[in-house]
Amino acid sequence: MSAKIFGIDFTSGGLKVAVIEKQFRSFKVAKLVYRQLISDSPEEPARVVKETLKSEGYDGETDRVIAVFPSDRLTSRVLSVPLTIRKMISETLPFEIEPLIPFDAEDIVSDFLTIGPADDGSRILAVVAKKEDIEAFLNIYALAGLDPDMVIPEPVCAGREAKYRPTAEGEGGAEIYVNLKENAGSITVVKDQIPVSFHTASTGMKNGVEPLANEIKRQMLGGAGEATLNLVVLSGEQDGLDQVARKLESTLGAPVRISDMPGAGAALDSQRLAGQSETKAMFALALGAALIVAEGEENSSVNLRAGEYKRKPRIAGCRAQFFTAATLFIAGALAWTIAYFIDGAQLTGEYKALKAQIRSEFKQALPDVKKIVSEEQQLKNALAKLQARAKALGVGTGGVDPFLDFLSDITLCVPDDVKLDVEDMVYEPDSFIIAGHTGSFEKVDKLKKNIGNLPWTGKVTVERAKADVSGSGVKFRLEVRIVL
């Protein structure tokens, strides 16, 4: 069963959507979608996002929405913490970073990337956004009826491309990933494929290359120190990236490339305005966000859906049905258990009452018995003794002799095809002896089985069976034990 991952970026200009189809063990970038935004109001991106995802078959139960958060609403700090477990760092981060920023801990949302070890702890890149900015951002999606699974900062999405760059281009140094906008942009420093610092540029495309080159140098120095600048990668939807790349390369003395993320060559559905060029570099952020999730690295990435904005885990597809069924089963089992104990308590009360009544009846029936161990078994034993005594005394004790009933049962159980001549019959309280003549050994055996099936008979034994000297049949003698 496949699901879709929608990486969504409207940090500048238009709406960019990267659609990834995710299978259990694989994924592919299926489509790239661009839509123009014609106003700056929150309703405009909400409307366009809603229409776009609907046209791409978005399924709220199985698909995931990964939103790119703009860098101009972020601040960051690099710091060392005496912890290594991610959960513990997340819990203490707002208070660790509060002295370093001009905001109170209760007014911010924060998350981090681990960029290396530190003495007895970790060195981290902390990313901070104000709660009011997160709320305004999520409100745009809420207007579209969406609830993003993750909110990933723009610099983290841009720096994702370092994962796919050949190590020969950046081994032993640092790389800069620049997402250009009209009036600004984000500059992300990456070392060993991990973003280690970022900065929102105060200049953009319209201010020319020289101011941008100076900001890149300052960020390189602040984020990577004396490391060599091995590569600069440009992304964005602005026209003229190729020209900017050539001029920057000349100014910086380092290679400058245009973004080329995996999947950037996927099928394109674009509504660019007339005269605007279409470039795969404009989808770098949307692709970066979607690829983080597609490759299973969401738990180690920065996610600004933290704290009170944390999204509740969602169970998708058939798993949702399974867990719903499991929940119902557990609820049913709990209800049954409660009912069981309630019924058990009631039955226990009834059992005790019956037990007391049996004890009372026992004492009346057997007043001479002083030690009562098991009322049922002791009553059975007493009854068996009385029956044995009655049997020894015979019918004179006032009982009814069952002989006629026994004789009737034996007569009725003789098979229709068996001709039986009874020559002798002896009746005792515990047995019958029947001697006679019938047609064959087979008919003797059939008679034995039928008598043995009577409710009052025990063991039936053929004491004697032999052919008649005349050859006309078989003489036999049966012993039938009586069990009452």
SEMI-227229 format. One record per atom (N, C-alpha, C): x, y, z. Coordinates in steps of 0.02 Angstrom, whole numbers, plus 50000, padded with zeros to 5 digits. Each point is the difference from the previous one (the first is absolute). Layout:
XYZ...
***
This chain:
500424994150000499585005950000500445006250000499885004749954500415006049994499665005950033500415004850021499765006350027500405005649968499755006050004500345005749971500275004650054500575003049985500305005050043500015006549960499705005250028499975006549966500465004950036500575001749967500435005350025499755006649973499835004850045499675006249979500415006050021500135004449951500405006050012499665006049967499805004850042499785006449971500365005750037500654998950013500405004950036500105006449960499934999549934500065006149959499664998949933499705005149975499724999749932499414995449994500124994049973499464995349986500014994050045499524995749988499944993750038500374994549963500464996850035500374994349972499834993750039499814994849964499814993750032500394994349967500344996050042500334993949976499584994150024499804995849953499584994250016500424993749995500074996650056500384993750002499514994350014500064994749961499604994050012500444995150039499754998150058500404995950047499704993050004500424995149985499834993050011500324997950066499934993550016500274997650064500765000950003500354998149948500735000350001500295004749947499605003649965500265004349946499555006149992500255004749960499605006049985500255002949934499595004349972500205003649940499675006950000500355004949972499715006649991499544999649939499355000550012499524998849947499845006449960500035005850035499775006049965500245006250037500105005449963500155006550028499465004949975499725003850047499445004449983500185007150020499885004749955500105007150016499345003749987499815004250048499415004249992500175007150021499785004849960500125007050015499545002450056500285004050045499605003350053499905007249979499375002250000499865006749973499895005250054500044998050064499955004950054500384997550060500125004550048500384998350060499564998050059499355000049991499554998450056500044992550017499894998150062500034992950019499514995649961499445003049980499494996249964500244997549932500455003849969500234998249933500414993549999500544999550040500354993650000499564994250025499555001550047499554994850025499564997349944499735004549960499574998049944500394995849949500605002549983500394996649949500254993250024500224999750063500234993650027499424994950000499425002150021499434995550003499824997449931499975004549951499834997949932500534995449970500635001650014500554996049971500004992950028499954999450066500014993350030499394996049980499435003349993499404996549978500104997249929500305004049956500114997849932500524994349996500434999650051500514994750000499784993850040499364999950019499724994050033500224999250072500085005650035500204999650070499504996150042500254995350039499594995950045500215001750072499565003250037500185002250067500134994450048499804993949983500104994350045500694996949992500254999849938500634996549988500585004549981499865005749969500535004349974500275004850053500605002749988500325004450048500175006749968499925005250039500145006949978500605002650040500535002049965500605002650031500095007249977499975004650047500005007249984500695003050012500215004549955500635003650007499875006750034500355001350056499915006150038500535005249978499795006249986500475004949971500555002150049500595001149972500595001650042499955006950032499635004749968499975006750029499575000350063499724994450021499644999650063500364995550050500654999149989500404995550041500605003650030500244997350055500655001850026500344993550022500665000250007500354993850018500605001650044500214995050036500605000550042500354993250000500665000250003500404994050009500224999850073499874994550034500184999550070500154992850019500334999250056500164993350027499564998750060499744993950004499574998050056500294993650031499944999150065500294994150033499554993949995499704999049942499534994449989500144996949932499794993849992500074996649936499344997049975499524999050044499364997049980499545005449972499754998949940499625005149965499395002550040499644995450030499405002050037500175004650058500544998550035500205004250057500245006949976500355000149944500225006549973499395004249981499504996949968499405003649979499645003150060499984996350055499645002450059500355006050033500665000149998500375005450033500195005749954499924999049934500255004949951499725007150010499345000950010499755006950008500355003850056500184996650053500315003450057500765000849989500304995549961500715000749983500105006049954499525001049955500105005149948499725006850021499585000250050499675006350020500505005650014500564998750035500465005650013500355002649937499954996349945500375001849939499575003649948499355000750014499555003149951499575005350035499725004649962499605005550031499274998150012499864993650012499314997850011499984995650063499414999950032499904995550057499894992949975500194995250042499924992949981499274998349986499545003150035499294998449991499725002849936500385004349965499765003149938500294996949937500394994750007500344997349941499854992649990500134997849939500014992949982500714998549977500294994550023500694998649982500114992649986500504998749959500234993249987500735000549981500324994549983500725000349990500244994449955500615001049974500384994849966500644998850041500184993750008500644998550032500555000549947500485004550011500525001049949500674997050021500034997350060500624996750020500024998950075500504996450024500084998950072500315006050034499895000550065500335005050042500214996650064500365003550042500234997050063499394997750040499954993450010499464997150040499315001949974499935001149935499355001949974499995000649925499615004949976499905000849928500075007349980500245001049939500005006649970499425000249952499575005050008499385000149961499895006749965499624999749946499755006149967499275000650021499865004950042499325001250024499645004749952499394998249982499595004049954499395002450039499865006549996499495003050041499525004149957499354999350015499485004249969499545002550054499715005849990499515002650048499344996349991499664998950056499364996449998499495003649955500005006550002499515003749960500124998949926500634999149980500154998749929499804992949981500114995350045499804993049987499244999649994499655003550044499274999949998499735003049935500305005549978499785003249938500134995449940500574996550002500194995449946499524994149998499874997050057499554994250002499285002049983499835006350013499335002449984499874999949925500515001349960499924999749927499784992949979500334995050029499824993149984499314998250028499855002850059499344998650030499455002749955500115005849969499515002849954499894995449940500524996149984499954995249945499744993250023499854999450064499764993650027500564995050009500625002450009500584995650007500335000950067500344994850022500385000150062500684996949986500515004049985500654997249978500284995150051500294994649973500324995150043500655002750029500365003949961500635003150023500055007049973500355004350038500185006749977500765000450004500335000049943500734999749998500285006749977500495002850035500285006549982500315000049930499935005549966500265000849933500744998149994500455002350045500714998349992500144992550004499624996450041500094992750005499814996649935499465002549969499784997249935500525001449946500275006250000500505001849949500634995850009500224999250063500614996350013499944992549988499394997649990499904992949987500374997749938500105004549953500324998249937500714997550010500315001850056500694997750013500044992450004499444996850017499994992650004500134996849932499855003749947500044997149933500575002849958500415004250030500585002849965500604995450007500394998949947500604995850005500485002750053500274995550040500455002150054500635003349973500184998549939500615002949971499955007649995499375002549994499925007249994500055003650067499884996350054499985003650064500384996750055500434995349984500354996250052500485004550039499944999950066500465003750043499865007450007499475002449968499845007150005499275001150016499735005449973499295001650012499675002049935499354999650000499605002049942499495005250022499815004249954499495005150013499414998749954499404999950029499384999249961499605006450008499885003249943499675006549999499334999349964499465001850034499355000349968499845007449989500005002149937499935007149983499285002149990499855005950025499355003249990500125007049971499465003549988500075006649969500385004850045499805000250064500305004950046500434996950054500014993450005500384996850054500174992949979500164995950048500164993149986500284996750062500084993549998500304996550057500674997249980500485000350046500674997549988500144994750053500114993949978500104994350046500704997249991500374999450055500674997049998499944992750019500294995649959499964992850011500714997150005500104995950052500634996350007499824992750012500344995649965499884992850007499264998449991499695003449952499304998949981499505002150054500225003950050499565002350053500015007650002499415003349998499995007350009500275002050068500505004450001500315002050063499835007350018499765003949952499775006850015499615002649941499585005050012499655003249944499865007350017499835003649948499915007250007499515002349946499555004650019499565003049950500345006049970500144999549936500375005449966499585006349997500325005650011499655006549997499985002749929500314996449955500005002149930499724994449957499785001749940499714995049956500245001049929499634997249953500195000249930500065007149974499555004350021499985006749969500585004550023500344998050054500555004150025500684998349970500004995149956500624998449966500404994650036500554998049969500394994350023500485001950057500285005949997500525001950049499754999750072499435003250016499764999650070499854992750021499744996049954499854993050015500654996250015500525001249960500644996650010500295001850068499935006250021500265002150065499634996550057499354999249994499624996650052500184992650003500134997049942500214993049999500674999250035500465004649989500664999750032499935000650076499585004750022499925001050072499694993850033499504997149966499684994150028500484994050000500414999549949500494994749997500495000550057500235006050014500485001150053499684998650068499385002250010499674999050064499784992850011499824996549946499734993350008500514994549993500525001249959500484994649986500715001950019500105006150025500665002050022500505000249943500564996550009500535000149951499924994649946499444996550001499904994749950499985003049930500194995949952500015002249930499294999949971499845005249962499365000049965500074995949937499704994249999500084995449943499475000949947499415002350020499455000249951499455004750024499705003549952499405004050013499454997449953499414998850028499434997549961499435005150005499745002049942499475004949997499334996749984499485002350034499324997849984499545006150004499384999149977499525005450001499625000349934499465004049999499605000349939500135006349960500505003950020500155006149964500354998549934499875004149950500344999349935500735002150007500424997449957500695002249996500474996750049499834994150026500454996650048500674998249967499984998349937500624998249965500505005950000499745005949987500445005949999500275001550070499574999450050500225001150069500544995050019499914993749979500484994850016500695001649970500015002349939500655001649968500345005850035499625005150018500305005850033500244998350071499604996050036500214998050067500634995849998500034995549952500594995749994500635004249989499935005249961500585004449987500185003950063499495002250037500135004150059500264995950059499714994150011500184995950058500614995549988500144998649938500564995549985499854992850018499364998250001499794993150015499474997949950499934993549988499504997749952499295001950023499595002249953499305001650015499574996049952499524996350027499574995749960499275001950011499584998149952499285000850008499734993750032499535000850045499714994350036499754994649952500154993850018499794994349959499824994250047499445000850033499784995050049499754993749965500044994250033499704994049972499255001149986499784998149941499305001049983499855006649967500515004449993499885006649971499794999549926500134994249970499804999149930499344996549992499614999450054499354996649997499515004049958499434996949984499485003349961499815006650033499945005349959499885006750026499315002549979499635002550049499365003249988500065007250024500105004649954500175006850020499525005149970499875005250039499605005749976500405006450007500614999849975500425005950002499705005449955500125006250020499765005549960500405000749935499695003149951500345000849935500655003850009500524997649967500655003250003500454997450055499734996050047500414997350053500274993149980500624998950015500304993549984499834995050055500024993749981499874994650048500664996550015500154999350063500644996950019499884994950056500374994549996499934994850051500255002550068500405005350000500275002650063499465002950045499435001849971499495003250042499644994950046500114993549988499674994950042500474997150053500585003150011500504997250046499724999350070499645005050025499754999850069499444994850007499535000049953499454995250003500264992849995500494998949956500304993449994500384998150063500385004850027500384998650061499554997850057499445003550008499534998350054499714993049990499784998649939499684993549987500504994350005500625001149977500514994750002500214998250071500005004950045500164998550070499544994650027499365000749984499504995250025500024993549960500075000649933500014994049958500584995450019500565002950021500584996050017500024998250074499465001450036499934997750069500425003750051500175006349987500435003850046499625005450037499334999550002499625005350033500145000450075500184994550032500115000150072500655003550020500465000649953500635003450016500045007049969499485001949964500005006649968499685005250046500065006349982499675005350037499275000249981499575000150050499285000449989499715005150048499745005549973499735005350043499294998650024499744994249984499394997750032500204996750065500215004150047500264997650064499595003150057500094997250060499655002750058499254999749991499675005550012499275000249995499754999449928500455000849952499814999549929500154993149971500224995550043500174993349976499384996549973500084997149942499434996549969499934993150030499394998050015499884993450028500154994849946500314994450020500164994849951499374997649965500084998949935499444997849959500134993049977499484995750003500054993249976499654999749933500374997949950499735000549932499754993449973499535000749952499784994449959499724994250039500194993849979499734994050032500244999550072500575003250016500224999850070499505003650044499695005449974499505003650039499414995450016499804996149949499454995450011500204994750051500624997649994500234994950047500005002650072500285006050010500035002750067499315002050026499565002149955499315001350022499684993650025500094994649961499724993650020500314997750066500675001150006500344998050062499735003950060499885006549989499735004250054499314997650021499584998549949499344997550016500034993350036500474995849979500084993550032500205000950074500485004550012500235001150068499435002850043499615004849970499445002850037499494994650016499864995649950499534994650012500254995250053500654998449996500294995550050499965002950070500125006650004499975003450065499294999750028499515001449955499304999850022499814992950022500244995049962499854993150018500304998250068500635002450010500334998550064499635003050059499785006249991499625003350054499354996250014499654998249945499384996350008500134993250032500574997049981500174993450028500085000450075500365005150023500115000650072499365001850038499585004149967499355001650032499584993750006499944996349944499624993850001500314995050049500674999950000500344995450046499845001550072499975006550017499835001950069499294997850017499545000949952499314997850012499964992550008500354996349955499994992750004500324997550065500515003550022500324998050063499515000450058499595005350001499495000750052499494994449996499784998549938499514994649992500294993350020500644999049982500334993750017500044999050075500175005350035500054999450074499324998450031499475003049972499334998650026499814992749989500134997449939499854993149985500424995250042500625001850011500444995950041499734999450071499765005550026499714999950068499374995750002499595000449947499394995949998500174992649996500504998249959500214992949994500264997550067500385004150035500264998050065499434998750050499505004349996499424999150045499634993449985499884998649934499664993949981500424993850019500655000549993500444994550017499944998250074500005005050042499964998850072499334996850019499475001949964499364996950014499984992749977500314998649942499994993149974500474995450038500585002650020500504995950035500215003450064499575000150049500155003650062500584997050040500174993649986500534996850039500705001649974500035002949940500665001649972500255006550031500574999750033500265005950035500505004049957500394996349959500505003449959499775000249928499885006149975499765000949932500585002449957500184995949950500555001949954499715002049933499584995649972499675001449936499294997450005499535004750003499304998050008499784995249944500185001749938499784996049943500274992950003500654999350011500304993450000499774995950060499945003250058499784996350059499274997749993499585004049968499314997949988499984994149951500425000249948500034994549952500224993550035500505000650043500254994050035499454997050045499655004450035499464997650045499454996749960499825003049942499484997149957500214993249972500644999449981500254993649974499954994550052500155001850063499954995050054499284997850010499545004749997499294998350008499764995449944500225001549937499804995949943500294992950007500624999550023500304993450009499624995950052499805003350053499624996550053499324997949973499685004449961499344998349972500064994149952500544999949961500104994549952500094993450037500375000350055500124993950039499364997450031499565004550019499374998050032499494997849948500075002349938499534998049948499395004449999499494997649960499415004149990499575000550062500154995850048499615000250062500085006450038500485004049983500115006350034499525005449978499574998249952499515004949977500165003049933500584998049969500165002649935499614996449945500035002449939499664997049943500524996449958499924993649990500494996149961499935001849926500565001749967499965002249930500034994249950499914993750021500094994349956499585000549936499365001750009499565000449942500235005349950500265005650027500265005249955500614997549962500444996450036500604997249967499804995149945499524995650016499794995049952499695003249938499615005450012499705003649943500535003149956500515003150032500545003249962500384994949957500144994150030500374994949962499594997549941499364999250011499564997649946499995004949942499955006550017499965005149948500665001149963500564998250032500645001349967500224994249955499624994649997500174994549955499875002249928500504999949956499905002249930499454996049966499675003349952499444996749965500234993949960500625000149976500234994449959500324994450041499965000650067500304994950043499434995750031500024993749984499524995350031500334997350063499675001150057500304998450064499554995350039500294994450022499654995350044500365000050067499665002750052500295000250066499864993550036500534996650019499934993550033500075000650076500365005250023500115000650071500135007450016499755002450057500125006950021500055000150076500555002950025500115000650072500065007450016499605002450048500015007050018500245000750072500505004350010500255001850066500025007650004500055002850062499985007450007500545003649958500564996749987500535003449964500164996949932499604995149977500164997049935499414996149971500064998849935499544995749962500424994649967499754993750000500314994749960499484997849950500175000549936499544998149946500334994549959499664994349994500254994449958499474998549948500234998649937499514998849948500314997849936499605000849946500194997549934499825005249948500475001349953499855004749945500354997649937499935003849946500194997449935500754999849985500415004650029500715000249982500405003750054500674999349994500445003650046499915007749991499895002249938499915007149986499395002750037499464995950005499405002350033500095000150076500424995550026500175000250071500365006650016500475001849956500395006150011499545006249995499534999949953499545005749993499565000750062499774994250027499595000250061500405002750059500634997950004500445002450054500075007749998500115002649939500105007349993499375003850019499424997649978499375003550014499855000150075500114994250034499894999950072500495004650036500625000149975500515004350031499845007449994499575001949953499815007149991499435002250045499704995350037499455001850045500275004250058499625004850025500255004750050500184996950067499734994150015500124997150066500514994349999500294998749941500474994549995500725002450006500414995650029500715001350002500354995649950500444995750024500374995649955499564994149978500004998549935499634994349973500524995049974499984993850025500504995049983499684993949968500294997749944499784993749969500394994450035499674996650047500344994750038500104993749958499534999049954500064994049959499625001149935500294997749945499675000249935500304994649956499584995249978500254994749957499454997649954500214997249945499524997749950499604994050026499375000149982499564994450018500224993749963499974994150032500224993849967499594998549938499395002849998499584998749942500185004649942500435005150014500205004849948499475005149984499505000650042499455004749986500095006850032500535001150038500095006450033500554999850052499955004750048500525000850051499675000350068500284996150046499785000550069500475004950037499705004150044500415005150033499785001050072500435003450038499855001950069500305006950012499585004950019500215006950013499945001750074500505003650025499955002950068499965007649992499475002850030499895007349996500055002950070500495004450010500075003350065499525005950004499675000850057499515005350009500345005850038499925005949973500285006050032499445005150009499855001750062499465004850013500295006750022
***
